[in-house]
Amino acid sequence: MVKGPRAPPPVPARRKGSAVKRLTWPSWLPIDPYLLLLLGTVGLAAVLPARGTAADVTGVASTVAIGFLFFLYGARLSTREALDGLRHWRLHLTVLACTFVVFPLLGIAARALVPVLLTQPLYQGLLFLTLVPSTIQSSIAFTSLARGNVPAAICAGSFSSLVGIVLTPLLAAALLGGGAGGFSPDSLVQIVLQLLVPFLAGQVLRRWIGDFVARHRKVLGLVDRGSILLVVYTAFSEGMARGVWHRVSPARLAGLLAVEAVLLAVMLALTWYGGRALRFGREDRIALQFAGSKKSLASGLPMASVLFGAHASLAVLPLMLFHQMQLMVCAVIARRRARDPEVGDTASPGPAAAAATAAGTGTPPR
């Protein structure tokens, strides 16, 4: 008797209590899920702000969390990769100039919008936004999606984060003055102890803990983002306790959004067409556009907490709004760049292999 083709095995019935299909965030939804968590944390601080002893406990926990964040930043940053990327020094200097020169100049120019569109506290938050370093993860993700120079995006973001630890507080001291929580030599010491020392400790210990950090990237990423949520809750709780939010109206928020939309559009245009004027190839221009036009929420929130103290809640609001705006706009641009027929205009080696590797990091954009 000839046997027919074997029937496929029956699909086992799902047992009660078994794992359900893993839920994933819809890719078509333009809102970053982490931003929803941030907004939920702000809402929690508005309804149940930490007061009294609870405020003291969350304040200490926030200080520890900030130090741990920058320790992890130091442990993750590969000094060797950063040094290997120095051969693209023109591109990296251009990204640094966009991040710490052009952005702050635009922030200073926005002073003319006070008090027509912005209040003074919102303007200080906007100016602080222009001083924050660029992103790493989202710059890599969007550069990879657009088929740009991913190794350059990695190095540019790393350089920006490294320089920003020192340069952002110094620029805040020079441009914000007393608005940055009453910036003083004591504040500078606090910044060094709370931000720079943990970062350097992470760099020193990276030789021994680097593999551990790489293996447990997802778990440490959750700790990383949970620490930022704690910083946000502490800052907004203190703002609620001091009545800071009573000074913000919906009209002012709408004005802030309009100003940030113009700021992002200007930087996206300057980085793209400026890259062409500087004779960068297509892949380098893509890396320049995504690394030079964005600001890091992960670095900016802890820095604002240290610099602004009780006024950190208003100071980080422009950064939170700009963060979501840049993700939505850059996602659209990256998809269009991926379909761009202008592939032959390249001045640097094609990063296809590196792009494939970077695209699989699994780390949400920040």
Summary of the structure (lengths in Angstrom):
residues: 366
radius of gyration: 22.2
end to end distance: 64.2
largest distance: 92.7
contacts: 1226
relative contact order: 0.18
helix: 75%
strand: 0%
